């Protein structure tokens, strides 16, 4: 029980630091936030921050990592006889249940929050961290799809890369949609088009 409580505390601290990084960068701009600011916002020391992350870019990218792992784990736990893309949809719901501070994966984003996020994701240092995070999550997903389908070779990686691309497309549209749309809705629209075979618009 003690170990379980310790691990939960560590997870909560990591999440608090990651959200603090996101919140401050969205509000102030990437270059105007120091590691000390993030630590103070989360109510911990700079030393504690460094126990979890090497940079503010890594702290921000941790939200993507956590969501990806949640989706992957949920997919692993879906019934074995459930069609793959139905299982993916259900797993995505689990990932978005993590929430989106300031907007909400299931809610319409606030315009001021969106404006800050647009600036944040344009930061080159963060783009590298996000790409690395996505690659790690995708690699994990390849194994899960292989286990679930019994397939080898191209198929598991193709599915994993398609899901990753779907997330990127939904995120891009979420940032530019006018009027705003929820990320959850957009992700499912992308999956609808994929599972329909990407027919040309009529």
Phi and psi in degrees as a GROMACS rama.xvg file:
@    title "Ramachandran Plot"
@    xaxis  label "Phi"
@    yaxis  label "Psi"
@TYPE xy
-60.4759  -43.754  UNK-2
-63.6878  -40.002  UNK-3
-62.6965  -42.0235  UNK-4
-66.0362  -38.7762  UNK-5
-63.807  -45.3529  UNK-6
-65.0948  -38.2368  UNK-7
-64.7295  -41.0863  UNK-8
-62.5411  -42.2017  UNK-9
-62.9907  -41.9755  UNK-10
-64.6464  -42.3514  UNK-11
-64.6231  -38.3049  UNK-12
-65.734  -43.0404  UNK-13
-60.5547  -44.5139  UNK-14
-64.8912  -42.5571  UNK-15
-61.9253  -41.7825  UNK-16
-66.0297  -41.1345  UNK-17
-64.5225  -45.6626  UNK-18
-65.8502  -36.9341  UNK-19
-61.4589  -41.8859  UNK-20
-62.4953  -47.1517  UNK-21
-60.1079  -50.304  UNK-22
-59.6154  -47.0292  UNK-23
-68.0125  -40.785  UNK-24
-66.854  -40.2335  UNK-25
-63.5291  -39.1267  UNK-26
-76.5804  -38.1454  UNK-27
-110.132  -21.8222  UNK-28
101.497  146.706  UNK-29
-58.5091  -44.739  UNK-30
-73.9735  -10.4319  UNK-31
-100.854  11.0829  UNK-32
-120.296  126.103  UNK-33
-101.146  162.045  UNK-34
-60.479  -36.3575  UNK-35
-61.7502  -35.8761  UNK-36
-64.0398  -42.8804  UNK-37
-64.9668  -44.9943  UNK-38
-60.5267  -45.5847  UNK-39
-63.7152  -40.3213  UNK-40
-61.1377  -36.0911  UNK-41
-86.8843  -4.78514  UNK-42
76.3718  30.9081  UNK-43
-131.656  175.567  UNK-44
-85.2208  163.055  UNK-45
-61.5164  -36.4991  UNK-46
-60.1925  -40.8047  UNK-47
-64.1209  -42.2381  UNK-48
-54.9616  -46.452  UNK-49
-68.6786  -18.3638  UNK-50
-70.8305  -21.4767  UNK-51
-107.044  -38.751  UNK-52
-137.286  150.936  UNK-53
-93.0753  -15.7274  UNK-54
-159.521  166.203  UNK-55
-70.1537  -30.5458  UNK-56
-62.4102  -42.3748  UNK-57
-65.2239  -38.5323  UNK-58
-64.0497  -41.2595  UNK-59
-67.7914  -44.5761  UNK-60
-63.476  -20.1197  UNK-61
-60.4622  -27.4066  UNK-62
-64.4435  -41.1023  UNK-63
-66.3039  -40.8417  UNK-64
-61.6077  -47  UNK-65
-63.0093  -42.2948  UNK-66
-64.6427  -43.7033  UNK-67
-61.3401  -42.8395  UNK-68
-65.9785  -36.7529  UNK-69
-64.1915  -43.111  UNK-70
-63.553  -45.4258  UNK-71
-61.8158  -44.7777  UNK-72
-66.1007  -38.8241  UNK-73
-64.6745  -37.8226  UNK-74
-65.2405  -40.6883  UNK-75
-60.8883  -31.7586  UNK-76
-90.851  -4.85015  UNK-77
-67.6616  153.699  UNK-78
-54.4684  138.878  UNK-79
-63.1846  -28.7827  UNK-80
-91.2288  3.74632  UNK-81
-77.4762  134.344  UNK-82
-54.2579  142.691  UNK-83
-53.3517  -50.7384  UNK-84
-73.2289  -25.267  UNK-85
-66.5916  -40.8243  UNK-86
-64.9307  -38.8374  UNK-87
-61.5272  -43.6603  UNK-88
-60.3444  -44.9334  UNK-89
-64.9061  -37.5599  UNK-90
-67.6956  -37.5794  UNK-91
-60.4458  -39.3676  UNK-92
-59.116  -37.7198  UNK-93
-65.9275  -38.3793  UNK-94
-65.0819  -42.2832  UNK-95
-75.2714  -14.1848  UNK-96
-66.25  -13.8654  UNK-97
-65.3218  -23.905  UNK-98
88.2272  164.508  UNK-99
-135.882  101.74  UNK-100
-60.0432  131.39  UNK-101
88.7871  -11.8384  UNK-102
-145.307  -68.4775  UNK-103
107.344  120.04  UNK-104
-60.3438  -27.3218  UNK-105
-101.656  0.863078  UNK-106
-119.502  163.22  UNK-107
-75.0385  134.673  UNK-108
-72.3745  148.818  UNK-109
-76.4425  138.506  UNK-110
-62.4524  -39.7059  UNK-111
-65.9138  -36.8124  UNK-112
-65.2715  -44.3762  UNK-113
-58.8297  -43.6108  UNK-114
-59.5663  -42.329  UNK-115
-67.1436  -39.2271  UNK-116
-65.4995  -39.5362  UNK-117
-57.1095  -43.9946  UNK-118
-67.4042  -39.1392  UNK-119
-63.0323  -48.5883  UNK-120
-72.7662  -11.9935  UNK-121
-83.3962  -7.58782  UNK-122
-71.8203  120.517  UNK-123
-55.6251  -41.6212  UNK-124
-62.0693  -36.717  UNK-125
-74.3277  -35.1041  UNK-126
-59.6687  -39.1646  UNK-127
-65.4535  -42.3224  UNK-128
-65.8407  -39.3589  UNK-129
-67.0453  -39.9308  UNK-130
-63.6436  -40.8952  UNK-131
-64.5826  -40.1333  UNK-132
-63.2719  -43.5909  UNK-133
-63.9464  -38.8948  UNK-134
-63.0301  -41.5083  UNK-135
-66.0394  -42.7303  UNK-136
-65.2278  -41.2293  UNK-137
-64.4171  -40.379  UNK-138
-61.9945  -41.3237  UNK-139
-62.4804  -40.6288  UNK-140
-66.3624  -34.2743  UNK-141
-55.4942  -46.1915  UNK-142
-64.9664  -37.8869  UNK-143
-67.5082  -43.1227  UNK-144
-63.7321  -39.7739  UNK-145
-62.6678  -43.5773  UNK-146
-63.0779  -42.4689  UNK-147
-70.3792  -39.9027  UNK-148
-97.7096  -17.5379  UNK-149
75.0255  6.90323  UNK-150
-85.0685  154.344  UNK-151
-129.621  176.079  UNK-152
76.7225  -135.219  UNK-153
-69.253  -39.966  UNK-154
-57.2274  -52.1898  UNK-155
-58.3213  -41.04  UNK-156
-69.9471  -38.3775  UNK-157
-60.1484  -46.2581  UNK-158
-61.0797  -46.7153  UNK-159
-62.4794  -42.5668  UNK-160
-68.2064  -35.5411  UNK-161
-64.975  -42.2001  UNK-162
-63.5531  -42.2619  UNK-163
-62.5705  -41.8542  UNK-164
-65.2851  -36.8306  UNK-165
-61.1071  -40.4211  UNK-166
-63.8759  -42.7943  UNK-167
-64.1286  -41.6916  UNK-168
-64.4404  -44.1718  UNK-169
-62.4425  -40.7278  UNK-170
-64.5471  -43.8309  UNK-171
-59.312  -45.5628  UNK-172
-67.9133  -36.2375  UNK-173
-60.0887  -37.344  UNK-174
-73.31  -25.5682  UNK-175
-114.704  -7.90476  UNK-176
-61.1453  134.718  UNK-177
-138.752  108.005  UNK-178
-73.6501  164.11  UNK-179
-59.0888  150.097  UNK-180
-130.973  156.803  UNK-181
-76.8139  145.718  UNK-182
-60.8038  -39.9123  UNK-183
-58.8409  -46.7775  UNK-184
-62.8484  -43.0042  UNK-185
-65.5072  -41.5812  UNK-186
-61.0051  -41.6522  UNK-187
-69.8349  -32.4891  UNK-188
-64.2822  -41.7006  UNK-189
-61.7343  -44.1922  UNK-190
-63.2162  -36.9415  UNK-191
-57.3795  -46.2145  UNK-192
-67.6777  -38.3538  UNK-193
-64.5764  -49.135  UNK-194
-70.9754  -17.3359  UNK-195
-84.3598  -2.83855  UNK-196
89.2574  16.4952  UNK-197
52.9524  54.3299  UNK-198
-66.1842  150.929  UNK-199
-65.1584  140.774  UNK-200
-59.0637  140.409  UNK-201
